[in-house]
Amino acid sequence: MKHSKLVKKDLKVVWHPCTQMKDHEKIPMIPIKSGKGVWLYDYDDNKYLDAISSWWVNIFGHSNTFINNSIKKQLSKLEHVLLAGFTHEPAINLAENLISLTPKKITKCFFTDNGSSSVDAAMKMSYHYWQNKGKRSKKSFIALSNSYHGETLGSLSVSNIDLYKKTYESILKDTIIVESPDNYNKKDNISEAQHAELMFDKMHQTIKKNHKNVCAVIVEPLIQCAGYMRMYHPRYLELLREACTKYNIHLIADEIAVGFGRTGTMFGFEQAKITPDIICLSKGITGGYMTLSTILTTDDIYEAFYDEYEKLNAFLHSHSYTANPIACSAANATLELFKTKKTIEKNKALSSYMEKSFESLKDHPHVSDVRQTGMVLAIEMVKNKKNRTAYNWKERRGIRAYLHGLKNNVLMRPLGNVLYFMPPYVISKKEISFVSEIMKEGVNEATKKSS
């Protein structure tokens, strides 16, 4: 079997990301031969519905004909050129396209390589802005508990999940952490908006106390994705924008995972009707084809770096493959599909169908929460539903559901005891129903008593 031969070869030479490699002594490695639409195919003719969009990046399906053709056309013209002192049409078009999707104050696009590097660059940009403005004391950042912004040292510094961060704490920059406004522990007698207002008081007090030393507040709008898909109300972002403006602090919106239609709007911050100072974009930007990220920002920030060379105020941040023409072509094709396919509008119907398909799990004795924002749905499994007692993480209940999914043609990758459904937008209602049934079975399998 070619499948097994490839696995043996892989395990000799490849060190996989976010993986305890010893797990693969028991958990199967799946070599993938091809993909089409929402399906992935291995070398033994098994297929898997990609219920997590291959780590949240693939939004218009695998091997999308339109994106494929755009890349092929670009390949015959130019594969890459440095973006320092040179430019090219795909990068210019992409910058224009992205800016056209954002509020009027957003006027500039700075290209980076991937999600983590865009957060690092955004942090540097904010800090450097205040230095150029003579605000030398502004060196700190504020982030939310349970936040995740990446795994480079800068982005990890403003993250707050011990699983990723604890080992490296001694080499990371100190960050001021404020309790997340997520709705999981909201009291039943108040609305989500009221809960957001109550939780914002903690942020307001922190900003008020520390604003002279703070560069920016960084948040993931509406959903803390790697933070177990915890969700919160847009009202929090409204209040945060007001406070950042009042106290002269930048607001950085990390839209890397939630941007490009995931939350029900093109960008999550739109639902609060605000304009961030800096917007980080990646993941779905190329439709899941290639690594690319950008920072979108304002003239005010751009002009703080626009000076005579001798002043040494330029933003000297760069990557070798900045604005790679092939990646930019994939991104432009992806944005074109949003227009021609009326994706945001169609996603509303799909998200509504997703909600109905998983509704029965709300009564499951070991499910504390079934939550959803747009095209993201999460199921939190617990030992005790009444008091929401969590399963011991060492039991790895989510892995049981994952293995059940693989046996039944669905790719899920749980976050601890949280299963989530974050599919490509080309999924059909029939396929949503199929996933919901397998995930329900997965919940039953995962919550069985340990033998």
RODO-2510 file (C-alpha; in nm, 4 decimals, decimal comma):
residues 451
     n   res          X          Y          Z
     1     m     0,0000     0,0000     0,0000
     2     k     0,1429     0,3346    -0,1050
     3     h    -0,0280     0,4952     0,1972
     4     s     0,1823     0,2994     0,4495
     5     k     0,5050     0,3468     0,2542
     6     l     0,4586     0,7230     0,2547
     7     v     0,3855     0,7261     0,6273
     8     k     0,7096     0,5388     0,7010
     9     k     0,9092     0,7785     0,4836
    10     d     0,7401     1,0819     0,6412
    11     l     0,8050     0,9771     0,9994
    12     k     1,1751     0,9374     0,9228
    13     v     1,2248     1,2931     0,8003
    14     v     0,9333     1,5283     0,8731
    15     w     0,8718     1,7038     1,2075
    16     h     0,5062     1,8101     1,1982
    17     p     0,3625     2,1332     1,3433
    18     c     0,1590     2,1504     1,6652
    19     t     0,2129     1,7771     1,7136
    20     q     0,3595     1,5442     1,9740
    21     m     0,5255     1,3163     1,7233
    22     k     0,5074     1,0162     1,9586
    23     d     0,1291     1,0278     1,9108
    24     h     0,1783     0,8843     1,5645
    25     e     0,2739     0,5520     1,7173
    26     k    -0,1034     0,5154     1,7740
    27     i    -0,2783     0,7915     1,5790
    28     p    -0,2697     0,7446     1,1999
    29     m    -0,0828     0,9785     0,9695
    30     i    -0,2887     1,0440     0,6554
    31     p    -0,0990     1,1197     0,3313
    32     i    -0,3247     1,3173     0,0973
    33     k    -0,3017     1,2679    -0,2774
    34     s    -0,5529     1,5247    -0,4007
    35     g    -0,8410     1,7505    -0,3109
    36     k    -1,1523     1,8830    -0,4819
    37     g    -1,4162     2,1068    -0,3324
    38     v    -1,4676     2,0166     0,0346
    39     w    -1,3115     1,6708    -0,0093
    40     l    -0,9586     1,5401     0,0433
    41     y    -0,8473     1,2039    -0,1020
    42     d    -0,5717     0,9756     0,0229
    43     y    -0,3657     0,7150    -0,1646
    44     d    -0,5947     0,4288    -0,0615
    45     d    -0,9023     0,5915    -0,2172
    46     n    -1,0436     0,7051     0,1144
    47     k    -1,1980     1,0502     0,1244
    48     y    -1,2373     1,3057     0,4044
    49     l    -1,4682     1,6046     0,4187
    50     d    -1,2497     1,8979     0,5234
    51     a    -1,4670     2,0273     0,8090
    52     i    -1,1962     2,2672     0,9318
    53     s    -1,0927     2,4232     0,5983
    54     s    -0,7393     2,2831     0,6409
    55     w    -0,6673     2,4978     0,9469
    56     w    -0,9181     2,7686     0,8516
    57     v    -0,7557     2,8725     0,5232
    58     n    -0,9481     2,7030     0,2432
    59     i    -1,2643     2,9020     0,1790
    60     f    -1,3575     2,8220    -0,1833
    61     g    -1,2675     2,4556    -0,1897
    62     h    -0,9635     2,2556    -0,2886
    63     s    -0,8370     2,2846    -0,6453
    64     n    -1,0740     2,5670    -0,7296
    65     t    -1,0747     2,6085    -1,1078
    66     f    -1,0951     2,9884    -1,1044
    67     i    -0,8067     3,0307    -0,8599
    68     n    -0,6061     2,7629    -1,0414
    69     n    -0,6375     2,9500    -1,3707
    70     s    -0,5387     3,2802    -1,2126
    71     i    -0,2216     3,1225    -1,0758
    72     k    -0,1423     2,9557    -1,4098
    73     k    -0,1685     3,2882    -1,5920
    74     q     0,0634     3,4550    -1,3420
    75     l     0,3163     3,1707    -1,3621
    76     s     0,3709     3,2436    -1,7292
    77     k     0,4523     3,6091    -1,6533
    78     l     0,6427     3,6486    -1,3273
    79     e     0,7083     3,4171    -1,0330
    80     h     0,8668     3,6703    -0,7976
    81     v     1,0493     4,0006    -0,7666
    82     l     1,1553     4,1932    -0,4588
    83     l     0,9105     4,4597    -0,3443
    84     a     1,1796     4,7053    -0,2343
    85     g     1,2210     4,9568    -0,5125
    86     f     1,0123     4,7405    -0,7466
    87     t     0,6451     4,6576    -0,7742
    88     h     0,4061     4,4490    -0,9835
    89     e     0,0440     4,4527    -1,0905
    90     p    -0,0891     4,1689    -0,8677
    91     a     0,0365     4,3453    -0,5531
    92     i    -0,1064     4,6822    -0,6566
    93     n    -0,4407     4,5270    -0,7474
    94     l    -0,4576     4,3341    -0,4221
    95     a    -0,3795     4,6405    -0,2120
    96     e    -0,6509     4,8351    -0,3935
    97     n    -0,8992     4,5503    -0,3575
    98     l    -0,8392     4,5079     0,0152
    99     i    -0,8537     4,8803     0,0897
   100     s    -1,1804     4,9061    -0,1028
   101     l    -1,3337     4,6563     0,1411
   102     t    -1,2433     4,8547     0,4522
   103     p    -1,3536     5,1867     0,6117
   104     k    -1,2413     5,5169     0,4539
   105     k    -0,9636     5,5798     0,7061
   106     i    -0,7836     5,2640     0,5947
   107     t    -0,5619     5,3726     0,3066
   108     k    -0,2376     5,1739     0,3098
   109     c    -0,1463     4,8077     0,2694
   110     f     0,1812     4,6671     0,4059
   111     f     0,2617     4,3115     0,2924
   112     t     0,4005     4,0427     0,5233
   113     d     0,4406     3,6657     0,4970
   114     n     0,1996     3,4843     0,7313
   115     g    -0,0348     3,5475     1,0215
   116     s     0,2238     3,5464     1,2985
   117     s     0,4602     3,7726     1,1065
   118     s     0,1790     4,0189     1,0367
   119     v     0,1097     4,0454     1,4107
   120     d     0,4810     4,0944     1,4804
   121     a     0,4963     4,3656     1,2160
   122     a     0,1818     4,5319     1,3514
   123     m     0,3335     4,5411     1,6999
   124     k     0,6553     4,6887     1,5621
   125     m     0,4615     4,9401     1,3537
   126     s     0,2593     5,0611     1,6520
   127     y     0,5608     5,0824     1,8810
   128     h     0,7729     5,2558     1,6168
   129     y     0,4916     5,5027     1,5429
   130     w     0,4906     5,6225     1,9027
   131     q     0,8709     5,6417     1,9063
   132     n     0,8637     5,8575     1,5933
   133     k     0,5998     6,0730     1,7608
   134     g     0,8239     6,1244     2,0628
   135     k     0,6096     5,9120     2,2983
   136     r     0,9057     5,7155     2,4322
   137     s     0,7195     5,5606     2,7269
   138     k     0,4773     5,3731     2,5044
   139     k     0,6255     5,0226     2,4974
   140     s     0,3543     4,7864     2,6242
   141     f     0,0599     4,6009     2,4725
   142     i    -0,2752     4,4942     2,6111
   143     a    -0,4399     4,1662     2,5063
   144     l    -0,7260     3,9480     2,6236
   145     s    -0,7049     3,6328     2,8311
   146     n    -0,7490     3,3162     2,6235
   147     s    -0,6184     3,5049     2,3184
   148     y    -0,4057     3,3582     2,0404
   149     h    -0,2170     3,5730     1,7906
   150     g     0,0528     3,3397     1,6605
   151     e     0,3683     3,1578     1,7616
   152     t     0,6597     3,3803     1,6659
   153     l     0,8063     3,5462     1,9754
   154     g     0,6241     3,8746     1,9233
   155     s     0,2832     3,7276     1,8464
   156     l     0,3235     3,4712     2,1249
   157     s     0,3952     3,7530     2,3688
   158     v     0,0460     3,8962     2,3167
   159     s    -0,1166     3,5523     2,3266
   160     n    -0,2507     3,3978     2,6453
   161     i    -0,2923     3,0226     2,6075
   162     d    -0,0521     2,8307     2,8305
   163     l    -0,0374     2,5303     2,5977
   164     y     0,1496     2,7407     2,3414
   165     k     0,3069     3,0076     2,5617
   166     k     0,4121     2,8780     2,9033
   167     t     0,7331     2,7045     2,7936
   168     y     0,8676     3,0249     2,6368
   169     e     0,7506     3,2841     2,8911
   170     s     1,0998     3,3762     3,0086
   171     i     1,2008     3,4938     2,6584
   172     l     0,8778     3,6773     2,5746
   173     k     0,7800     4,0416     2,6083
   174     d     0,5557     4,1184     2,9061
   175     t     0,1960     4,1919     2,8061
   176     i    -0,0913     4,3324     3,0102
   177     i    -0,3698     4,0731     3,0064
   178     v    -0,7359     4,1645     3,0610
   179     e    -1,0122     3,9095     3,1158
   180     s    -1,1843     3,8009     2,7941
   181     p    -1,5461     3,9098     2,7356
   182     d    -1,6469     3,5711     2,5922
   183     n    -2,0017     3,4586     2,6554
   184     y    -1,9303     3,1135     2,7999
   185     n    -1,9762     3,2229     3,1616
   186     k    -2,2427     3,4858     3,0937
   187     k    -2,5248     3,4965     3,3480
   188     d    -2,8589     3,3795     3,2118
   189     n    -3,0458     3,6935     3,3193
   190     i    -2,8475     3,9348     3,1006
   191     s    -2,7993     3,9724     2,7244
   192     e    -2,4713     3,9168     2,5408
   193     a    -2,4426     4,2920     2,4840
   194     q    -2,4903     4,3600     2,8557
   195     h    -2,2307     4,0975     2,9385
   196     a    -1,9870     4,2690     2,6998
   197     e    -2,0474     4,6012     2,8735
   198     l    -1,9876     4,4505     3,2174
   199     m    -1,6672     4,2799     3,1026
   200     f    -1,5439     4,5951     2,9314
   201     d    -1,5193     4,7737     3,2654
   202     k    -1,2064     4,5666     3,3361
   203     m    -1,0536     4,6762     3,0064
   204     h    -1,1525     5,0381     3,0645
   205     q    -0,9844     5,0464     3,4049
   206     t    -0,6704     4,8853     3,2630
   207     i    -0,6479     5,1342     2,9754
   208     k    -0,7123     5,4279     3,2047
   209     k    -0,4364     5,3165     3,4415
   210     n    -0,1722     5,2246     3,1803
   211     h    -0,2449     5,4329     2,8685
   212     k     0,0700     5,6461     2,8904
   213     n     0,2811     5,3322     2,8558
   214     v     0,0676     5,1363     2,6087
   215     c     0,1160     5,1248     2,2302
   216     a    -0,1912     4,9254     2,1385
   217     v    -0,4652     4,6858     2,2368
   218     i    -0,4799     4,3754     2,0163
   219     v    -0,7932     4,1600     1,9869
   220     e    -0,9451     3,8903     1,7674
   221     p    -1,2821     4,0369     1,6687
   222     l    -1,5819     3,8291     1,7868
   223     i    -1,4161     3,4849     1,8042
   224     q    -1,1071     3,3673     1,9920
   225     c    -1,0480     3,0846     1,7491
   226     a    -0,7526     2,8913     1,8936
   227     g    -0,8944     2,9857     2,2348
   228     y    -1,1497     2,7051     2,2050
   229     m    -1,3701     2,9064     1,9698
   230     r    -1,4989     3,1287     2,2497
   231     m    -1,7225     3,4089     2,1162
   232     y    -1,8280     3,7570     2,2283
   233     h    -2,0631     4,0399     2,1316
   234     p    -1,9655     4,3295     1,8954
   235     r    -2,0598     4,5798     2,1687
   236     y    -1,7225     4,5110     2,3300
   237     l    -1,5438     4,6312     2,0168
   238     e    -1,7519     4,9515     2,0087
   239     l    -1,6499     5,0356     2,3640
   240     l    -1,2895     4,9392     2,2993
   241     r    -1,2682     5,1694     1,9963
   242     e    -1,4047     5,4597     2,2032
   243     a    -1,1541     5,3990     2,4824
   244     c    -0,8542     5,3597     2,2512
   245     t    -0,9421     5,6879     2,0802
   246     k    -0,9951     5,8693     2,4091
   247     y    -0,6672     5,7493     2,5618
   248     n    -0,4526     5,7701     2,2480
   249     i    -0,3858     5,3993     2,2011
   250     h    -0,3883     5,2006     1,8748
   251     l    -0,6488     4,9312     1,8215
   252     i    -0,5105     4,6301     1,6341
   253     a    -0,7726     4,3964     1,4886
   254     d    -0,6311     4,0476     1,4362
   255     e    -0,8626     3,9302     1,1587
   256     i    -0,6295     3,6506     1,0521
   257     a    -0,8689     3,3679     1,1384
   258     v    -1,2017     3,5549     1,1422
   259     g    -1,1620     3,7699     0,8315
   260     f    -1,2910     3,6990     0,4818
   261     g    -1,6479     3,6093     0,5655
   262     r    -1,6059     3,3759     0,8633
   263     t    -1,8171     3,5788     1,1056
   264     g    -2,0997     3,6588     0,8633
   265     t    -1,9456     3,9835     0,7387
   266     m    -1,6294     4,0296     0,5357
   267     f    -1,4444     4,1309     0,8534
   268     g    -1,5502     4,0773     1,2120
   269     f    -1,4953     4,4377     1,3206
   270     e    -1,7611     4,5512     1,0688
   271     q    -2,0321     4,4228     1,3033
   272     a    -1,9298     4,6852     1,5579
   273     k    -1,9207     4,9585     1,2905
   274     i    -1,5690     5,0635     1,3925
   275     t    -1,2383     5,1357     1,2213
   276     p    -0,9282     4,9747     1,3749
   277     d    -0,5947     5,1540     1,3418
   278     i    -0,4246     4,8385     1,2169
   279     i    -0,5833     4,5297     1,0604
   280     c    -0,3927     4,1999     1,0289
   281     l    -0,5050     3,9640     0,7509
   282     s    -0,3909     3,6186     0,6396
   283     k    -0,5258     3,2581     0,6250
   284     g    -0,8229     3,2807     0,3843
   285     i    -0,6687     3,5700     0,1913
   286     t    -0,5404     3,3385    -0,0863
   287     g    -0,8275     3,0918    -0,0647
   288     g    -0,5978     2,8466     0,1116
   289     y    -0,3451     2,8256    -0,1705
   290     m    -0,0318     3,0063    -0,0527
   291     t     0,1111     3,1867     0,2439
   292     l     0,0490     3,5617     0,2359
   293     s    -0,0481     3,8255     0,4896
   294     t    -0,1024     4,1982     0,5011
   295     i    -0,1390     4,4854     0,7422
   296     l    -0,3937     4,7504     0,6518
   297     t    -0,3572     5,0857     0,8213
   298     t    -0,4223     5,4594     0,8112
   299     d    -0,2548     5,7657     0,6597
   300     d    -0,1858     5,8871     1,0124
   301     i     0,0335     5,5863     1,0873
   302     y     0,1927     5,5845     0,7403
   303     e     0,2871     5,9526     0,7604
   304     a     0,4697     5,9061     1,0914
   305     f     0,7318     5,7068     0,8975
   306     y     0,7421     5,9311     0,5874
   307     d     1,0562     6,1396     0,6357
   308     e     1,4061     6,2233     0,5137
   309     y     1,6255     5,9117     0,5053
   310     e     1,8779     6,0658     0,7459
   311     k     1,6123     6,0815     1,0188
   312     l     1,6076     5,6980     1,0245
   313     n     1,2321     5,6911     1,0777
   314     a     1,1509     5,4405     0,8022
   315     f     0,9738     5,1142     0,8838
   316     l     1,2514     4,8696     0,7945
   317     h     1,0517     4,5481     0,8172
   318     s     1,0804     4,3038     0,5278
   319     h     1,0427     3,9453     0,4067
   320     s     1,2144     3,7906     0,1058
   321     y     0,8853     3,6828    -0,0501
   322     t     0,6910     3,9972     0,0342
   323     a     0,3824     4,0246    -0,1918
   324     n     0,4803     3,7254    -0,4008
   325     p     0,3026     3,7735    -0,7391
   326     i     0,1648     3,4197    -0,7478
   327     a     0,0209     3,4509    -0,3973
   328     c    -0,1221     3,7934    -0,4805
   329     s    -0,2857     3,6493    -0,7923
   330     a    -0,4471     3,3775    -0,5813
   331     a    -0,5687     3,6445    -0,3384
   332     n    -0,7137     3,8613    -0,6157
   333     a    -0,8954     3,5602    -0,7580
   334     t    -1,0298     3,4815    -0,4102
   335     l    -1,1667     3,8332    -0,3690
   336     e    -1,3225     3,8143    -0,7149
   337     l    -1,5072     3,4992    -0,6112
   338     f    -1,6593     3,6853    -0,3167
   339     k    -1,8122     3,9268    -0,5677
   340     t    -1,9234     3,6888    -0,8404
   341     k    -2,0539     3,4170    -0,6105
   342     k    -2,2282     3,6556    -0,3646
   343     t    -2,0514     3,4624    -0,0926
   344     i    -2,1422     3,6693     0,2135
   345     e    -2,5114     3,6546     0,1234
   346     k    -2,5049     3,2796     0,0550
   347     n    -2,3139     3,2131     0,3776
   348     k    -2,6066     3,3506     0,5775
   349     a    -2,8265     3,0692     0,4486
   350     l    -2,5523     2,8109     0,5077
   351     s    -2,4840     2,9301     0,8623
   352     s    -2,8560     2,9148     0,9408
   353     y    -2,8655     2,5577     0,8126
   354     m    -2,5585     2,4727     1,0218
   355     e    -2,7333     2,6022     1,3326
   356     k    -3,0425     2,3880     1,2713
   357     s    -2,8324     2,0806     1,1931
   358     f    -2,6581     2,0885     1,5310
   359     e    -2,9514     2,2095     1,7427
   360     s    -3,0199     1,8694     1,8990
   361     l    -2,6763     1,8692     2,0634
   362     k    -2,7869     2,1480     2,2965
   363     d    -2,9719     1,8845     2,4997
   364     h    -2,6829     1,6394     2,5101
   365     p    -2,5932     1,5479     2,8719
   366     h    -2,2243     1,6162     2,8103
   367     v    -2,2472     1,9304     2,5956
   368     s    -2,2372     2,2585     2,7883
   369     d    -2,2535     2,4903     2,4892
   370     v    -2,3239     2,4884     2,1172
   371     r    -2,2161     2,8317     1,9969
   372     q    -2,1986     2,9893     1,6550
   373     t    -2,0900     3,3076     1,4819
   374     g    -2,1363     3,3053     1,1061
   375     m    -1,9588     3,0086     0,9494
   376     v    -1,8008     2,8941     1,2763
   377     l    -1,9809     2,6508     1,5050
   378     a    -1,8344     2,4999     1,8223
   379     i    -1,9432     2,2246     2,0605
   380     e    -1,8002     2,2220     2,4133
   381     m    -1,7976     1,8793     2,5793
   382     v    -1,8028     1,8624     2,9605
   383     k    -1,8060     1,5979     3,2323
   384     n    -2,0999     1,7606     3,4116
   385     k    -2,3498     1,9700     3,2166
   386     k    -2,5178     2,1287     3,5211
   387     n    -2,2070     2,2904     3,6687
   388     r    -2,0000     2,2791     3,3496
   389     t    -1,7239     2,0720     3,5047
   390     a    -1,4630     2,0158     3,2341
   391     y    -1,3156     1,6803     3,1448
   392     n    -0,9571     1,6302     3,2557
   393     w    -0,7491     1,7413     2,9566
   394     k    -0,5295     1,4320     2,9979
   395     e    -0,8248     1,2143     2,8947
   396     r    -0,8030     1,3709     2,5481
   397     r    -1,1707     1,3258     2,4749
   398     g    -1,1442     1,5336     2,1583
   399     i    -0,9062     1,2808     2,0030
   400     r    -1,1741     1,0143     2,0350
   401     a    -1,4072     1,2289     1,8259
   402     y    -1,1257     1,2999     1,5790
   403     l    -1,0591     0,9287     1,5245
   404     h    -1,4300     0,8602     1,4844
   405     g    -1,4391     1,1302     1,2186
   406     l    -1,1496     0,9788     1,0244
   407     k    -1,3189     0,6381     1,0233
   408     n    -1,6316     0,8007     0,8848
   409     n    -1,4851     1,0338     0,6188
   410     v    -1,4743     1,3616     0,8139
   411     l    -1,1631     1,5604     0,9043
   412     m    -1,2073     1,7285     1,2425
   413     r    -0,9261     1,8623     1,4594
   414     p    -1,0645     1,9379     1,8081
   415     l    -0,9323     2,2068     2,0385
   416     g    -0,9085     2,0100     2,3604
   417     n    -1,2672     1,9161     2,4505
   418     v    -1,4144     2,1504     2,1905
   419     l    -1,5219     2,0209     1,8506
   420     y    -1,5754     2,2821     1,5854
   421     f    -1,7098     2,3081     1,2334
   422     m    -1,5471     2,5694     1,0096
   423     p    -1,6013     2,4506     0,6528
   424     p    -1,5141     2,5882     0,3095
   425     y    -1,7934     2,8116     0,1825
   426     v    -1,8604     2,5818    -0,1124
   427     i    -2,0061     2,3155     0,1157
   428     s    -2,3605     2,1994     0,0337
   429     k    -2,6508     2,1553     0,2750
   430     k    -2,6331     1,7805     0,2180
   431     e    -2,2662     1,7836     0,3182
   432     i    -2,3443     1,9951     0,6259
   433     s    -2,6028     1,7348     0,7303
   434     f    -2,3460     1,4596     0,6797
   435     v    -2,0887     1,6357     0,8975
   436     s    -2,3432     1,7088     1,1696
   437     e    -2,4366     1,3408     1,1973
   438     i    -2,0732     1,2295     1,2189
   439     m    -1,9919     1,5001     1,4723
   440     k    -2,2915     1,4022     1,6860
   441     e    -2,1684     1,0440     1,6796
   442     g    -1,8219     1,1776     1,7634
   443     v    -1,9585     1,3564     2,0703
   444     n    -2,1239     1,0328     2,1862
   445     e    -1,8026     0,8408     2,1281
   446     a    -1,5893     1,1007     2,3061
   447     t    -1,8139     1,1309     2,6109
   448     k    -1,8483     0,7584     2,6839
   449     k    -1,7232     0,6555     3,0265
   450     s    -1,3573     0,5569     3,0249
   451     s    -1,3090     0,1834     3,0522
***
